[in-house]
Amino acid sequence: MSEYWRYPARVLGCLRNGEITVILCAGIGLADGGRQTELPIYMIPFDLRIPNSEFDVLLDRVSGCFVRVLRKDEIYLDYD
C-alpha cells in the first residue's frame, strides 16, 4: 500500500500572500464542491498557478501533510 493519497485539485486563486487557495476533490463531496485549502506557492509550478488549473496533490497518510504537486499526466511511483 502506498504511503500517500493522491487527490485532484483545482486552483481557486491567490487569496493570501505566499499561499494559493485550491479546491481539493472538486466535484466530489460537500455538495460537489470539494474542500478548500491553502498550499504554499512554492509547491505549485508557475504554469499551474492560474485559476482553474488542475493538478493532483500527494498527501502523506501518516502526517496529513501535503508533500508534492503532480501534473495530471505525471506518474508517481512509490518505492517503499
C-alpha positions in Angstrom: 0.0 0.0 0.0 1.3 3.5 -0.9 2.2 5.9 1.9 0.5 8.7 0.1 -3.0 9.6 -1.1 -3.4 11.3 -4.4 -6.1 13.9 -4.6 -7.3 16.0 -7.6 -7.1 19.8 -7.0 -8.2 22.9 -8.9 -6.7 26.4 -8.3 -9.2 28.9 -6.9 -6.8 31.8 -6.6 -4.1 33.6 -4.6 -6.1 35.0 -1.7 -3.2 35.2 0.8 0.3 36.3 0.4 2.6 33.3 -0.2 -0.3 30.8 -0.5 -2.6 29.6 -3.2 -6.1 28.5 -2.4 -7.1 25.3 -4.1 -10.3 23.2 -4.1 -9.5 19.5 -3.3 -11.6 16.9 -4.8 -13.7 19.4 -6.8 -16.9 17.6 -7.9 -16.5 15.0 -5.1 -18.2 15.6 -1.7 -19.5 18.7 0.1 -22.3 19.1 -2.4 -19.9 18.5 -5.3 -17.8 21.5 -4.2 -14.8 19.7 -2.6 -12.8 21.3 0.2 -10.9 24.5 0.2 -7.3 24.5 1.5 -4.2 26.6 1.0 -0.9 25.4 -0.4 2.4 27.2 -0.2 3.0 28.9 -3.5 6.5 27.3 -3.9 4.9 23.8 -4.1 2.9 24.7 -7.3 4.7 25.1 -10.6 4.5 28.5 -12.1 2.3 27.5 -15.1 -0.2 25.8 -12.8 -0.9 28.8 -10.5 -3.6 30.2 -12.9 -7.2 30.0 -11.6 -9.0 26.8 -12.7 -5.7 24.9 -13.4 -6.0 21.3 -12.4 -3.3 19.0 -10.9 -3.0 16.4 -8.2 -1.5 16.7 -4.8 0.1 13.9 -2.7 -0.9 13.8 1.0 1.2 11.8 3.5 -1.1 9.3 5.1 0.7 9.4 8.5 1.3 13.1 9.0 -1.6 14.5 6.9 0.8 17.0 5.2 0.9 17.8 1.5 4.2 16.6 0.1 4.1 17.2 -3.6 2.1 18.6 -6.5 1.8 16.4 -9.7 0.6 17.2 -13.1 -2.5 15.3 -14.2 -0.4 13.1 -16.6 2.5 12.7 -14.3 3.0 9.2 -12.8 4.3 8.9 -9.3 5.9 5.6 -8.4 6.1 5.0 -4.7 9.0 2.8 -3.9 8.9 1.6 -0.3 
